[in-house]
Amino acid sequence: MIVIKFGGHAMGENSADWMRELALRFKAGERFVIVHGGGPQIDQELKVRNIEKKMINGFRYTDSETMKVVEMVLTGTVLRSVVRSLIKAGLPAVGITGSDTGLLEVDYKDKEKLGLVGVVNKVNPKLLHDLLDMGYLPVVAPVANDASGNALNVNADLAAGAIAGALRASQMLFLTDVPGIYVNWPDQNSLIDSIGVSELKEISFTEGMIPKVEAAIKAIEAGAFASRVIDGKSIQAFVSALNGEGGTWVHP
């Protein structure tokens, strides 16, 4: 079982290639769960609506107006596009959200500072197990509800990591827009090849690296056997990662 976080920056010209690779492995008996992001697509829609984009330590500040756009883009445009593309590649994809059957139980990460941003407290994986047992490929949009039923924006990296832990995935793959985790981004010489969780916790990161590192660590602490951050724009990197190579390998 491999959980794949498909980042918005990776949704480019190479996405059809990695979906075909996924189809070959799926037909050979491997099982996957995909969690997608959609940052660039959200940015584009916010720009059209003249809504200011605001990022804090790698997380999107989400007020009620922004949340409407996030939910519309992630659970609508992007989810449907990813599912259609996977089906076209020959995969039995089914699109769901973190809200469906209470898949993700979330609370506010920091309501005063970040607004409607959720943090995953618990994953209820029965729906995923049921879909997998029936031979489907689940695709999850990272939007969930708080205890009162209000929609919250959940960072896709953290949602994927939590799901990987709950499923005790053999590997958690983060397809992003960089080749791996950098100690001093954007210093290309600071790319980490392999690192243990305890050592990774000792390093301070900035901006977009923060949720990636946090998710890679939490996936393992929750039950996944390894995490790997790779360049989602490279089909070669994706194939290597499925074979347990390349990118930044985070291990217990």
N, C-alpha and C positions, 0 to 999 in steps of 0.2 A: 504494500500500500504506500503510495507516494501522494503527498498533498502538494499542489502547485499554486503558488501565488503569481497570477498573471497581471503584471503592472501595466498601467495605462500607457507608459512609454514603450512597452514591448508590443503594443498592438499596432504594428506596422507591417511593412511588406513581407517580413519573414514569418508572420504568424501562421500563414497557411502551411509553411514548411514544417513548423514544429507540431502543428495539429495532425499533419499526415504521419509524422513520426510517432505521435501519441496513438493514432489509430492502429498502426502496425503492432505496437506493443500491447494495446488493449485487446486486439484480436488474438494475441499470443497468450493472453491470460492475466496480464498485469492489470491492477486496478488503481484508479486515480480519483482524487477529488480536486476540483479547481476552485480557487477563490480569486475573483478579479478585482482590480482597482479601477481607476478611471480619472486620475488627477487632471491630465491634460484636457479631457473632454469636459470635466466640470469647469475648469478655468475658461474654456472657450464659451460655455453657456453663460457663465457669470459676466464675461466681457460683453456679450450680446445684450445682457440685461442691465449693464452699467452698475453691477454690484462689485464692490471692492474685494479683492482677494487678500486674505491676511493669514500668514503662516507663523506659528509660534513653536519653536523647537521641533520642527518637522511635522507638526500637526496643524490641520486647517481649522482656524477659528470659524465656528459655525453658529450663526444666529438663525432665527426662524426663517428669514428670507433665503439665506444660503442653504438651509436644510431642505427647503422645497426643491431647490435646484439639484442638490446632491441626491435626493431620493429619486427624482425624475430621471436623472442621468444614469445612476448606478442600477436601479431596479428596472428601469425601462430601456433606454437606448442601448447602453453598454451590455447589460445582461442578455437582451434579446439578440444583439449582434454577435456576441460570443457563442451563444447557443446555436444560432443559425450556422455560423462558420464551422463549429464542431460537427454538426449534423451533416453539413456538406462534405466534411472530410471522412464521413462514414462512422461517426461516433454517436451512440445513443444518449445524447446530452439532455439533461433536465435542469431548467433554471429555477432556483429557489433563493430566498433571502434569509438573513439572520433572524428575521421575525417569524418565519414559518415554523409552526408547532413549537415555538419557543426554543429554536435551535441555539441561539445565543442569548444568555441571560446577561444583561449589561447594566452598568450604573454610570454616572457621570465621572469622567476622568478628572475634570476641574472646571465645574460649571461657571465659576466667576471668571476664570482666565480664558477658557476655551469654548464656552457655550455648550451647544448640543453635541458634544463629542463623547462617545461611549467607550468604556473599558469593559472587556469581557470578564465576568466573574465566574461563569460556568458555561460549559457546552453540553447540550443534551443531544447526543449523536444518533438517537434512534432513527430519525428520518434518514440520515445519511446511510446507516447500516441497512435500512430497509431498501433504499434505492440501489445500493451496491449489491445486495443479495438478489435483487430482481434483474441485475445486469445493466443498470443504468450508470451513466457518468454524471454525478452531481456537480453543478456549477453554482457557486454561492456569491450573491451580492452582499457586501458588508454593510448592511443597514439593519438595525434591530430596534426593539422597543424597550423603554424603561418600564418599571413596575406599573406606571399609570397609563401605559399605552402610547407614550409619546415617542416619535421616531428619533433615533440618535444615529449620528455619523460615526461609524467604527472604522478606525484605521485598518486597511485591508491586510497589511503585514501582520498586525496583531491578531486580527480575526483568523487568518490562515494559521498562524502559529498555535493558537488555542485549539483550533480544530485538529491540527496535526497531533497535538498532544493527546487529545481525547480519543483519537483513533489509533494511538500508538503507532504512528506512521514510521516506516523504515527510513524515510527521508522527507524533509520539508524543503522544497525548492522555491526560492524567491527569484522570479524572473523580473529584473529591474533594468535600469538604464545605465548601470555601471558594471564592470567586470567582477565586483566583489566588495568586501568591506575594507575601507581604507582607514588607517590610523590617523592620518592627517589629510583628509580630503581638501583640495583636489590633487595633492602630491601623488603622482602616479607611482612613485617608488615606495609608497607606504601601503601597497596592497598586501593584505594578509592571505596566505595560502591555506593555512590550517591553524586552528586555535581551540583550546579547551574553554569551557564555559567560565570557570573560575578566573582564568587569565583574561578573558574578554571583559569580564565585569570590572577589571582594574583599569581599563582604558576609558578615557572621557572622549565622547564624540559630539559632533555638532550637527544641527539642522536635519537634513533628510536621512543621515546615517542613524540617528537616534532610534526611530521606530523599527528600522531594519534589525539593528543589533538587539534591541529589546525583544522583538518577536523571535529572533533566532534562539535567544537564550530561553525564553518562556516556552517555546515549543518543546525543547529538550526537557526542561524542568517539569513540564506537564505530562511527559510520557513518550515523545517522539525520540527516535534513536539517533538522529543527526539532522542538522540544518545545512543548507548550502545556498549561498547568494551568488548569482551568476548574471551575465549580460544577456537579457532576454531578447536582444536584437540579433544575436548570433545563433544560428541553427547549430553550428559546430559546438558552441558552448552548451547548448541544451542537450544535444545527444551525449556529450561527455558527462554532463551532470546526471543524466538518467543511468549512466554506467558507473556512477559513483566517483567521477573525476572532475577536476577544474573548479574555477571560482574560489570562493572562500568556504572551506569546510569547517563547520562548528560542531564539535563533538563533546560528549560528557566529560 
